[in-house]
Amino acid sequence: MSAPRTALSLTPAALRALTEEGRAPRLLDVRTPGEFRTVHIPGAYNVPLHTLREHRAELLSHLDEDVVLVCRSGQRAREAEQALGQAGLPGLRVLEGGMNAWEAAGAPVERGAERWDMERQVRLVAGSIVLTTGLVGLLVPGAHLIGTAVGAGLTYAALSNSCAMGVLLSKLPYNRGPRTDLRTVIAELRSAS
């Protein structure tokens, strides 16, 4: 059995230096359209992770190894790197620390309308459920068990590095934004070659 592949990473400082030298790699931002509209690196292409996985064969012929994958913290970008690597494009790089690290480094960004990120939304919903069921539990025996179930779900989410509540919240209109038109992205990738 072979060892799992680890994605190559690129620090925000190294990416910024490449950009300032005019040698910027192509940036594929695999976050949701809503996250991308809120803040992204100038010149990045938005190809949400689910779209990338579904259409990786189509994207493959328009990408080369001079691509850096970007998400909020690096997790989804590593998943995108694995998906593209399995499809035949190895050696892609992931922005170390994602947009969080890029912004913390004071690197340039393009901003849109401010919106809450998914992690904050999950904390609000989970906290509200636990608080409400805890208070209702004072009057209705057993209601606190709903909060206990939410706590168990959050524990599982942390251990498995997945989040069912985040997936559900991402389907709300607030988080969706316009769908990514793959033909437009491919045309932009082709024209940038």
Z-matrix of the N, CA and C atoms (Angstrom, degrees):
N
C 1 1.460
C 2 1.527 1 108.71
N 3 1.319 2 117.62 1 129.49
C 4 1.456 3 120.62 2 -177.47
C 5 1.521 4 110.54 3 -82.46
N 6 1.317 5 115.37 4 154.77
C 7 1.464 6 120.67 5 178.76
C 8 1.518 7 109.36 6 -70.88
N 9 1.335 8 117.49 7 147.73
C 10 1.453 9 118.88 8 178.64
C 11 1.524 10 110.40 9 -64.80
N 12 1.324 11 115.41 10 144.27
C 13 1.456 12 120.13 11 179.57
C 14 1.520 13 109.57 12 -73.99
N 15 1.298 14 115.81 13 143.98
C 16 1.452 15 119.48 14 174.47
C 17 1.516 16 107.78 15 -112.74
N 18 1.302 17 115.35 16 136.34
C 19 1.448 18 120.86 17 -178.02
C 20 1.523 19 110.44 18 -69.40
N 21 1.324 20 115.98 19 143.38
C 22 1.452 21 121.02 20 172.30
C 23 1.516 22 106.84 21 -71.89
N 24 1.311 23 117.33 22 143.28
C 25 1.457 24 118.10 23 179.56
C 26 1.519 25 110.21 24 -119.23
N 27 1.306 26 114.05 25 159.75
C 28 1.452 27 122.56 26 179.57
C 29 1.525 28 105.73 27 -132.98
N 30 1.316 29 116.99 28 126.59
C 31 1.464 30 119.71 29 -178.91
C 32 1.527 31 109.89 30 -73.29
N 33 1.331 32 116.94 31 156.54
C 34 1.464 33 118.79 32 175.40
C 35 1.533 34 112.16 33 -56.58
N 36 1.327 35 117.44 34 -38.60
C 37 1.468 36 120.35 35 179.92
C 38 1.535 37 111.13 36 -63.35
N 39 1.343 38 116.64 37 -41.92
C 40 1.466 39 120.04 38 179.94
C 41 1.530 40 110.80 39 -67.26
N 42 1.333 41 116.99 40 -41.83
C 43 1.468 42 119.94 41 178.47
C 44 1.524 43 110.50 42 -64.57
N 45 1.306 44 116.13 43 -41.57
C 46 1.467 45 119.84 44 179.44
C 47 1.526 46 110.35 45 -62.82
N 48 1.329 47 116.84 46 -41.35
C 49 1.469 48 120.50 47 178.79
C 50 1.528 49 110.85 48 -62.43
N 51 1.341 50 117.04 49 -45.00
C 52 1.467 51 120.70 50 177.75
C 53 1.527 52 110.54 51 -59.16
N 54 1.325 53 116.39 52 -43.19
C 55 1.460 54 121.49 53 -179.25
C 56 1.526 55 110.63 54 -63.08
N 57 1.331 56 116.24 55 -46.27
C 58 1.466 57 120.13 56 -178.65
C 59 1.527 58 112.17 57 -67.44
N 60 1.340 59 117.36 58 -25.90
C 61 1.475 60 121.49 59 177.70
C 62 1.527 61 111.61 60 -83.87
N 63 1.337 62 117.22 61 -1.98
C 64 1.460 63 120.57 62 -178.45
C 65 1.515 64 113.37 63 79.56
N 66 1.329 65 117.74 64 16.50
C 67 1.466 66 122.36 65 -179.77
C 68 1.524 67 110.69 66 -114.82
N 69 1.303 68 116.55 67 34.79
C 70 1.465 69 120.58 68 -175.69
C 71 1.531 70 110.83 69 -64.98
N 72 1.320 71 116.02 70 131.95
C 73 1.466 72 119.01 71 173.54
C 74 1.529 73 108.98 72 -74.35
N 75 1.316 74 115.88 73 168.08
C 76 1.464 75 118.62 74 174.24
C 77 1.520 76 108.14 75 -73.39
N 78 1.316 77 115.65 76 137.87
C 79 1.457 78 121.02 77 -178.51
C 80 1.513 79 109.58 78 -110.33
N 81 1.343 80 116.39 79 120.35
C 82 1.454 81 121.26 80 174.15
C 83 1.522 82 107.47 81 -106.13
N 84 1.322 83 115.93 82 114.84
C 85 1.458 84 122.14 83 179.43
C 86 1.521 85 107.21 84 -94.27
N 87 1.328 86 116.93 85 115.53
C 88 1.466 87 121.25 86 -172.51
C 89 1.526 88 112.73 87 -96.84
N 90 1.324 89 117.72 88 14.12
C 91 1.465 90 120.94 89 176.94
C 92 1.522 91 110.15 90 -77.34
N 93 1.323 92 115.93 91 173.64
C 94 1.461 93 120.57 92 178.63
C 95 1.531 94 109.65 93 -67.44
N 96 1.342 95 117.50 94 158.13
C 97 1.462 96 119.21 95 176.74
C 98 1.527 97 112.94 96 -56.95
N 99 1.338 98 117.23 97 -36.44
C 100 1.464 99 120.10 98 178.49
C 101 1.519 100 111.87 99 -63.21
N 102 1.337 101 116.77 100 -44.47
C 103 1.465 102 120.48 101 177.91
C 104 1.526 103 110.36 102 -64.00
N 105 1.323 104 116.33 103 -42.39
C 106 1.457 105 121.42 104 -179.19
C 107 1.527 106 110.90 105 -61.86
N 108 1.345 107 116.34 106 -43.83
C 109 1.471 108 119.32 107 -179.88
C 110 1.516 109 112.12 108 -63.78
N 111 1.329 110 117.24 109 -31.24
C 112 1.459 111 120.31 110 -179.73
C 113 1.515 112 111.37 111 -66.15
N 114 1.326 113 116.65 112 -48.68
C 115 1.468 114 120.91 113 179.47
C 116 1.523 115 108.77 114 -160.67
N 117 1.339 116 115.48 115 136.54
C 118 1.464 117 119.88 116 175.95
C 119 1.524 118 109.58 117 -154.56
N 120 1.309 119 114.32 118 165.28
C 121 1.460 120 120.69 119 177.64
C 122 1.530 121 107.94 120 -76.16
N 123 1.330 122 117.73 121 132.28
C 124 1.466 123 119.39 122 178.87
C 125 1.532 124 111.57 123 -53.42
N 126 1.324 125 116.04 124 133.35
C 127 1.459 126 121.64 125 178.45
C 128 1.513 127 114.77 126 88.21
N 129 1.334 128 117.91 127 -3.32
C 130 1.462 129 120.76 128 -179.73
C 131 1.526 130 110.53 129 -74.71
N 132 1.325 131 115.17 130 149.90
C 133 1.458 132 122.67 131 175.67
C 134 1.528 133 107.53 132 -103.12
N 135 1.321 134 117.00 133 133.53
C 136 1.465 135 120.36 134 179.12
C 137 1.523 136 109.81 135 -92.33
N 138 1.329 137 115.60 136 112.93
C 139 1.455 138 123.29 137 174.92
C 140 1.526 139 105.98 138 -130.99
N 141 1.343 140 117.14 139 89.66
C 142 1.467 141 119.47 140 -177.60
C 143 1.518 142 112.00 141 -51.52
N 144 1.328 143 116.16 142 148.64
C 145 1.453 144 121.94 143 -174.78
C 146 1.523 145 112.33 144 -52.77
N 147 1.337 146 117.82 145 -44.40
C 148 1.470 147 119.25 146 -179.10
C 149 1.521 148 111.09 147 -64.49
N 150 1.329 149 118.38 148 -36.35
C 151 1.469 150 122.16 149 177.75
C 152 1.527 151 109.68 150 -68.60
N 153 1.317 152 116.52 151 -42.42
C 154 1.460 153 120.88 152 179.34
C 155 1.521 154 110.46 153 -61.01
N 156 1.325 155 116.94 154 -45.42
C 157 1.468 156 119.65 155 179.70
C 158 1.526 157 111.02 156 -62.44
N 159 1.320 158 116.09 157 -42.76
C 160 1.468 159 121.27 158 -176.31
C 161 1.527 160 112.17 159 -69.59
N 162 1.323 161 117.45 160 -33.53
C 163 1.469 162 121.60 161 -173.41
C 164 1.527 163 112.88 162 -119.78
N 165 1.324 164 117.11 163 26.15
C 166 1.466 165 119.22 164 -175.76
C 167 1.523 166 112.31 165 -61.50
N 168 1.320 167 118.38 166 -34.15
C 169 1.469 168 119.96 167 179.23
C 170 1.529 169 110.53 168 -63.33
N 171 1.330 170 116.89 169 -40.25
C 172 1.465 171 120.58 170 178.80
C 173 1.527 172 111.11 171 -68.25
N 174 1.340 173 116.70 172 -38.40
C 175 1.457 174 121.09 173 -178.91
C 176 1.525 175 111.77 174 -71.50
N 177 1.309 176 116.40 175 -32.33
C 178 1.459 177 122.73 176 -172.73
C 179 1.526 178 113.08 177 -52.37
N 180 1.314 179 116.76 178 -43.34
C 181 1.467 180 119.16 179 -176.34
C 182 1.531 181 112.65 180 -72.36
N 183 1.339 182 117.59 181 -6.96
C 184 1.463 183 120.74 182 -178.95
C 185 1.528 184 111.89 183 -112.72
N 186 1.330 185 115.36 184 7.80
C 187 1.457 186 120.22 185 -179.78
C 188 1.519 187 109.84 186 -121.56
N 189 1.312 188 115.60 187 156.78
C 190 1.451 189 121.07 188 172.47
C 191 1.522 190 106.99 189 -134.97
N 192 1.305 191 116.71 190 -171.29
C 193 1.461 192 119.38 191 -177.00
C 194 1.519 193 113.03 192 -74.90
N 195 1.339 194 118.18 193 -6.00
C 196 1.457 195 121.17 194 178.65
C 197 1.526 196 109.88 195 -90.80
N 198 1.327 197 115.44 196 55.61
C 199 1.462 198 122.64 197 -179.41
C 200 1.521 199 108.09 198 -128.45
N 201 1.326 200 116.00 199 137.76
C 202 1.459 201 121.65 200 173.35
C 203 1.525 202 107.06 201 -116.81
N 204 1.328 203 114.89 202 129.41
C 205 1.465 204 121.86 203 -179.68
C 206 1.524 205 109.05 204 -94.71
N 207 1.335 206 115.79 205 137.14
C 208 1.463 207 122.02 206 -173.57
C 209 1.523 208 109.83 207 -129.77
N 210 1.327 209 116.63 208 139.00
C 211 1.468 210 122.32 209 168.95
C 212 1.526 211 106.70 210 -144.41
N 213 1.317 212 117.87 211 -160.63
C 214 1.461 213 120.01 212 -177.37
C 215 1.517 214 111.55 213 -71.15
N 216 1.344 215 117.27 214 -47.80
C 217 1.462 216 119.80 215 -174.50
C 218 1.528 217 113.59 216 -125.33
N 219 1.317 218 118.67 217 -13.48
C 220 1.455 219 122.82 218 -179.43
C 221 1.513 220 113.98 219 119.58
N 222 1.323 221 118.48 220 -19.60
C 223 1.466 222 121.86 221 -176.28
C 224 1.533 223 112.08 222 -65.12
N 225 1.331 224 117.61 223 -53.11
C 226 1.469 225 119.74 224 -179.06
C 227 1.517 226 110.97 225 -65.78
N 228 1.335 227 117.14 226 -34.10
C 229 1.468 228 120.15 227 177.99
C 230 1.524 229 110.61 228 -63.75
N 231 1.337 230 117.67 229 -38.98
C 232 1.473 231 120.07 230 176.73
C 233 1.528 232 110.21 231 -65.36
N 234 1.333 233 117.43 232 -37.86
C 235 1.466 234 120.28 233 176.83
C 236 1.529 235 110.24 234 -64.45
N 237 1.329 236 117.19 235 -39.85
C 238 1.468 237 121.06 236 177.70
C 239 1.519 238 110.56 237 -64.88
N 240 1.334 239 117.34 238 -39.96
C 241 1.462 240 121.42 239 178.33
C 242 1.519 241 110.38 240 -61.84
N 243 1.320 242 116.99 241 -41.22
C 244 1.466 243 120.01 242 178.64
C 245 1.524 244 110.70 243 -65.34
N 246 1.334 245 116.61 244 -42.60
C 247 1.469 246 120.22 245 -179.88
C 248 1.526 247 110.87 246 -62.37
N 249 1.326 248 117.57 247 -45.31
C 250 1.463 249 120.36 248 -179.85
C 251 1.530 250 111.08 249 -71.23
N 252 1.329 251 117.11 250 -34.60
C 253 1.463 252 120.75 251 176.94
C 254 1.518 253 111.13 252 -64.13
N 255 1.329 254 117.16 253 -41.61
C 256 1.464 255 121.00 254 178.14
C 257 1.519 256 111.45 255 -66.47
N 258 1.329 257 116.13 256 -26.63
C 259 1.464 258 120.36 257 178.89
C 260 1.526 259 112.04 258 -84.00
N 261 1.348 260 116.79 259 -6.58
C 262 1.460 261 119.04 260 175.60
C 263 1.510 262 116.14 261 115.51
N 264 1.302 263 118.83 262 13.29
C 265 1.468 264 120.82 263 178.39
C 266 1.528 265 109.27 264 -121.89
N 267 1.329 266 116.20 265 83.64
C 268 1.471 267 119.82 266 -178.96
C 269 1.528 268 111.24 267 -81.35
N 270 1.317 269 115.44 268 168.46
C 271 1.458 270 120.69 269 171.55
C 272 1.510 271 116.18 270 82.26
N 273 1.298 272 118.02 271 10.90
C 274 1.458 273 119.76 272 176.80
C 275 1.515 274 109.23 273 -69.59
N 276 1.315 275 116.24 274 156.59
C 277 1.459 276 119.96 275 179.15
C 278 1.524 277 110.23 276 -111.48
N 279 1.327 278 114.72 277 155.49
C 280 1.456 279 123.04 278 179.44
C 281 1.520 280 107.44 279 -118.10
N 282 1.341 281 116.81 280 134.97
C 283 1.459 282 120.48 281 176.28
C 284 1.523 283 108.23 282 -68.44
N 285 1.317 284 115.81 283 113.81
C 286 1.466 285 122.68 284 -177.34
C 287 1.536 286 109.89 285 -61.32
N 288 1.327 287 116.13 286 120.97
C 289 1.464 288 120.94 287 179.71
C 290 1.516 289 114.04 288 81.92
N 291 1.332 290 117.42 289 -4.22
C 292 1.462 291 122.39 290 175.60
C 293 1.521 292 114.11 291 60.14
N 294 1.321 293 114.84 292 -155.20
C 295 1.465 294 121.24 293 -179.15
C 296 1.517 295 111.58 294 -62.41
N 297 1.333 296 117.21 295 -30.65
C 298 1.474 297 119.17 296 177.33
C 299 1.525 298 110.26 297 -57.55
N 300 1.333 299 116.89 298 -49.12
C 301 1.461 300 121.42 299 -179.01
C 302 1.528 301 111.45 300 -70.13
N 303 1.334 302 116.46 301 -38.22
C 304 1.471 303 121.06 302 179.86
C 305 1.530 304 109.85 303 -60.14
N 306 1.330 305 116.44 304 -47.75
C 307 1.465 306 119.90 305 179.66
C 308 1.529 307 111.41 306 -67.90
N 309 1.348 308 117.07 307 -39.66
C 310 1.467 309 120.91 308 179.64
C 311 1.528 310 110.92 309 -61.77
N 312 1.332 311 116.69 310 -29.48
C 313 1.466 312 121.28 311 179.02
C 314 1.531 313 111.81 312 -79.95
N 315 1.331 314 117.04 313 -2.79
C 316 1.461 315 120.31 314 179.69
C 317 1.513 316 113.48 315 74.45
N 318 1.326 317 116.35 316 20.90
C 319 1.467 318 121.29 317 -179.51
C 320 1.536 319 109.69 318 -73.96
N 321 1.321 320 117.39 319 157.43
C 322 1.468 321 120.39 320 -176.51
C 323 1.532 322 112.62 321 -67.80
N 324 1.325 323 115.31 322 142.53
C 325 1.459 324 122.34 323 177.94
C 326 1.520 325 109.56 324 -139.26
N 327 1.313 326 115.05 325 159.07
C 328 1.467 327 121.13 326 169.94
C 329 1.515 328 105.89 327 -107.30
N 330 1.329 329 115.89 328 130.35
C 331 1.464 330 120.74 329 -176.92
C 332 1.520 331 111.45 330 -112.54
N 333 1.321 332 113.85 331 144.13
C 334 1.453 333 121.60 332 173.13
C 335 1.521 334 108.10 333 -116.39
N 336 1.308 335 116.09 334 -154.68
C 337 1.466 336 120.71 335 178.82
C 338 1.527 337 109.59 336 -63.16
N 339 1.317 338 116.02 337 135.69
C 340 1.465 339 121.30 338 179.93
C 341 1.517 340 109.79 339 -70.13
N 342 1.320 341 116.15 340 136.19
C 343 1.462 342 121.34 341 176.33
C 344 1.512 343 107.96 342 -145.84
N 345 1.313 344 115.37 343 158.63
C 346 1.457 345 120.08 344 179.78
C 347 1.511 346 109.52 345 -73.77
N 348 1.344 347 116.38 346 137.27
C 349 1.459 348 118.44 347 176.36
C 350 1.529 349 109.59 348 -75.26
N 351 1.311 350 115.82 349 165.92
C 352 1.470 351 121.71 350 -173.30
C 353 1.522 352 112.09 351 -60.65
N 354 1.315 353 117.15 352 -40.70
C 355 1.464 354 120.02 353 -179.16
C 356 1.531 355 110.85 354 -59.97
N 357 1.321 356 116.45 355 -42.16
C 358 1.472 357 120.21 356 179.30
C 359 1.523 358 110.53 357 -66.47
N 360 1.333 359 117.53 358 -39.26
C 361 1.458 360 120.54 359 178.26
C 362 1.526 361 111.18 360 -63.38
N 363 1.333 362 116.90 361 -41.88
C 364 1.466 363 120.81 362 178.72
C 365 1.525 364 109.76 363 -62.28
N 366 1.342 365 117.22 364 -43.71
C 367 1.474 366 119.83 365 179.11
C 368 1.522 367 110.92 366 -61.35
N 369 1.341 368 117.12 367 -40.79
C 370 1.464 369 120.23 368 179.33
C 371 1.524 370 111.12 369 -63.83
N 372 1.327 371 117.28 370 -50.02
C 373 1.468 372 120.55 371 -177.46
C 374 1.522 373 110.79 372 -64.65
N 375 1.337 374 117.45 373 -48.52
C 376 1.469 375 120.81 374 -178.86
C 377 1.526 376 110.47 375 -62.44
N 378 1.320 377 116.87 376 -46.05
C 379 1.466 378 120.36 377 179.20
C 380 1.509 379 112.43 378 -62.24
N 381 1.334 380 116.62 379 -40.40
C 382 1.470 381 120.53 380 179.12
C 383 1.531 382 111.30 381 -64.48
N 384 1.325 383 116.02 382 -41.26
C 385 1.472 384 119.51 383 178.94
C 386 1.527 385 110.25 384 -64.25
N 387 1.318 386 116.93 385 -46.20
C 388 1.467 387 120.50 386 -178.93
C 389 1.526 388 110.27 387 -64.02
N 390 1.333 389 117.92 388 -45.16
C 391 1.467 390 121.57 389 179.00
C 392 1.527 391 111.33 390 -61.79
N 393 1.320 392 116.82 391 -48.43
C 394 1.465 393 121.07 392 -177.86
C 395 1.527 394 111.45 393 -63.56
N 396 1.330 395 117.03 394 -47.31
C 397 1.464 396 118.69 395 -178.26
C 398 1.524 397 111.26 396 -69.30
N 399 1.343 398 117.35 397 -29.66
C 400 1.464 399 120.09 398 175.13
C 401 1.510 400 111.64 399 -65.34
N 402 1.353 401 116.28 400 -42.61
C 403 1.463 402 120.23 401 178.72
C 404 1.529 403 111.56 402 -70.55
N 405 1.327 404 116.16 403 -44.28
C 406 1.469 405 120.27 404 179.07
C 407 1.529 406 109.58 405 -64.15
N 408 1.333 407 116.73 406 -32.25
C 409 1.457 408 121.65 407 179.47
C 410 1.518 409 113.29 408 -61.49
N 411 1.349 410 116.69 409 -21.30
C 412 1.462 411 119.64 410 175.58
C 413 1.529 412 111.20 411 -66.88
N 414 1.336 413 115.91 412 -28.43
C 415 1.459 414 120.77 413 -178.26
C 416 1.532 415 113.04 414 -105.89
N 417 1.321 416 115.80 415 -31.07
C 418 1.468 417 120.95 416 -176.36
C 419 1.528 418 108.20 417 -116.93
N 420 1.324 419 116.41 418 106.81
C 421 1.469 420 118.51 419 -179.07
C 422 1.531 421 111.81 420 -58.09
N 423 1.319 422 115.30 421 135.20
C 424 1.455 423 120.75 422 176.91
C 425 1.515 424 114.72 423 92.13
N 426 1.339 425 118.86 424 -14.47
C 427 1.473 426 121.03 425 -178.59
C 428 1.525 427 111.19 426 -62.82
N 429 1.331 428 117.04 427 -29.33
C 430 1.461 429 120.59 428 -179.57
C 431 1.530 430 112.42 429 -64.12
N 432 1.331 431 116.49 430 -17.91
C 433 1.464 432 119.67 431 179.89
C 434 1.534 433 112.10 432 -66.27
N 435 1.318 434 116.62 433 -25.37
C 436 1.471 435 119.79 434 176.05
C 437 1.528 436 109.03 435 -64.07
N 438 1.330 437 115.95 436 -44.40
C 439 1.465 438 120.15 437 176.79
C 440 1.521 439 111.55 438 -62.52
N 441 1.324 440 116.18 439 -36.73
C 442 1.459 441 120.62 440 177.25
C 443 1.530 442 110.07 441 -63.14
N 444 1.330 443 116.82 442 -41.15
C 445 1.472 444 120.81 443 178.61
C 446 1.532 445 110.70 444 -64.39
N 447 1.328 446 117.06 445 -39.36
C 448 1.466 447 120.03 446 177.44
C 449 1.529 448 109.71 447 -64.10
N 450 1.322 449 116.92 448 -42.07
C 451 1.462 450 120.65 449 177.16
C 452 1.520 451 111.78 450 -60.70
N 453 1.332 452 116.53 451 -41.14
C 454 1.465 453 120.56 452 177.63
C 455 1.527 454 110.40 453 -64.18
N 456 1.324 455 116.20 454 -40.36
C 457 1.467 456 120.09 455 177.87
C 458 1.515 457 112.39 456 -63.43
N 459 1.336 458 116.88 457 -40.53
C 460 1.464 459 120.28 458 178.19
C 461 1.529 460 111.54 459 -67.39
N 462 1.328 461 116.26 460 -36.51
C 463 1.460 462 119.85 461 176.58
C 464 1.523 463 110.11 462 -63.52
N 465 1.329 464 116.69 463 -46.19
C 466 1.466 465 120.77 464 177.69
C 467 1.534 466 110.03 465 -61.12
N 468 1.339 467 116.65 466 -41.73
C 469 1.465 468 120.39 467 -179.98
C 470 1.526 469 110.84 468 -59.29
N 471 1.329 470 116.74 469 -40.98
C 472 1.463 471 120.00 470 179.74
C 473 1.532 472 111.10 471 -68.30
N 474 1.327 473 116.50 472 -42.77
C 475 1.464 474 120.22 473 -178.02
C 476 1.525 475 112.71 474 -69.55
N 477 1.321 476 116.86 475 -35.34
C 478 1.465 477 121.00 476 -177.20
C 479 1.529 478 112.83 477 -94.70
N 480 1.336 479 116.67 478 -5.87
C 481 1.465 480 122.45 479 -176.53
C 482 1.527 481 111.24 480 55.94
N 483 1.323 482 114.79 481 41.69
C 484 1.467 483 121.78 482 175.49
C 485 1.523 484 106.66 483 -137.52
N 486 1.304 485 117.22 484 166.08
C 487 1.457 486 118.52 485 -179.34
C 488 1.525 487 110.09 486 -151.06
N 489 1.318 488 115.64 487 101.57
C 490 1.462 489 120.64 488 179.63
C 491 1.527 490 110.90 489 -62.15
N 492 1.334 491 116.99 490 -38.52
C 493 1.468 492 119.56 491 179.83
C 494 1.521 493 110.22 492 -64.44
N 495 1.329 494 117.63 493 -39.55
C 496 1.455 495 121.26 494 177.37
C 497 1.519 496 111.99 495 -63.57
N 498 1.328 497 116.17 496 -39.88
C 499 1.469 498 120.63 497 177.35
C 500 1.524 499 109.78 498 -62.12
N 501 1.334 500 116.76 499 -44.77
C 502 1.468 501 120.39 500 179.33
C 503 1.529 502 111.00 501 -64.44
N 504 1.326 503 116.85 502 -45.11
C 505 1.466 504 119.84 503 179.85
C 506 1.526 505 111.88 504 -64.18
N 507 1.328 506 117.79 505 -31.35
C 508 1.467 507 120.68 506 -179.41
C 509 1.521 508 112.17 507 -66.14
N 510 1.333 509 117.07 508 -16.99
C 511 1.463 510 120.99 509 -179.76
C 512 1.529 511 112.47 510 -85.67
N 513 1.337 512 117.51 511 -9.38
C 514 1.462 513 120.37 512 178.21
C 515 1.523 514 110.34 513 -68.91
N 516 1.331 515 118.42 514 147.48
C 517 1.469 516 120.88 515 -179.71
C 518 1.531 517 113.02 516 -54.99
N 519 1.318 518 117.50 517 -34.79
C 520 1.467 519 121.98 518 179.01
C 521 1.527 520 111.34 519 -56.46
N 522 1.310 521 116.77 520 -35.42
C 523 1.460 522 121.28 521 -174.98
C 524 1.521 523 114.08 522 -95.93
N 525 1.299 524 118.16 523 -15.31
C 526 1.461 525 119.06 524 -173.25
C 527 1.508 526 113.76 525 -78.60
N 528 1.294 527 118.51 526 -51.35
C 529 1.456 528 119.50 527 -174.99
C 530 1.520 529 110.14 528 66.64
N 531 1.323 530 117.30 529 -173.97
C 532 1.458 531 119.84 530 179.89
C 533 1.527 532 110.92 531 -68.28
N 534 1.316 533 116.51 532 144.09
C 535 1.472 534 120.63 533 177.76
C 536 1.517 535 109.11 534 -66.37
N 537 1.287 536 115.52 535 147.88
C 538 1.454 537 120.75 536 176.89
C 539 1.526 538 108.08 537 -77.47
N 540 1.319 539 116.06 538 123.91
C 541 1.453 540 120.96 539 177.62
C 542 1.527 541 107.65 540 -88.86
N 543 1.309 542 115.60 541 107.48
C 544 1.462 543 121.28 542 -174.72
C 545 1.523 544 111.80 543 -60.25
N 546 1.326 545 117.72 544 -37.69
C 547 1.470 546 119.83 545 179.40
C 548 1.519 547 111.74 546 -61.64
N 549 1.334 548 116.03 547 -38.52
C 550 1.466 549 120.05 548 178.63
C 551 1.522 550 110.38 549 -66.58
N 552 1.327 551 116.50 550 -44.18
C 553 1.468 552 120.49 551 179.21
C 554 1.525 553 110.03 552 -61.11
N 555 1.319 554 117.36 553 -45.17
C 556 1.476 555 120.82 554 -179.82
C 557 1.529 556 110.15 555 -63.42
N 558 1.326 557 117.53 556 -41.27
C 559 1.472 558 120.05 557 178.25
C 560 1.534 559 110.56 558 -62.83
N 561 1.333 560 116.83 559 -40.30
C 562 1.468 561 120.37 560 178.22
C 563 1.534 562 110.47 561 -66.59
N 564 1.331 563 117.36 562 -41.37
C 565 1.464 564 120.86 563 177.80
C 566 1.525 565 110.49 564 -62.46
N 567 1.323 566 115.64 565 -41.56
C 568 1.473 567 120.86 566 -179.49
C 569 1.531 568 110.29 567 -64.47
N 570 1.338 569 116.86 568 -42.90
C 571 1.461 570 119.78 569 -177.57
C 572 1.524 571 111.62 570 -72.08
N 573 1.332 572 117.74 571 -23.92
C 574 1.472 573 120.66 572 179.16
C 575 1.518 574 112.47 573 -82.32
N 576 1.336 575 117.34 574 -11.39
C 577 1.485 576 120.29 575 -177.45
C 578 1.507 577 111.49 576 -67.38
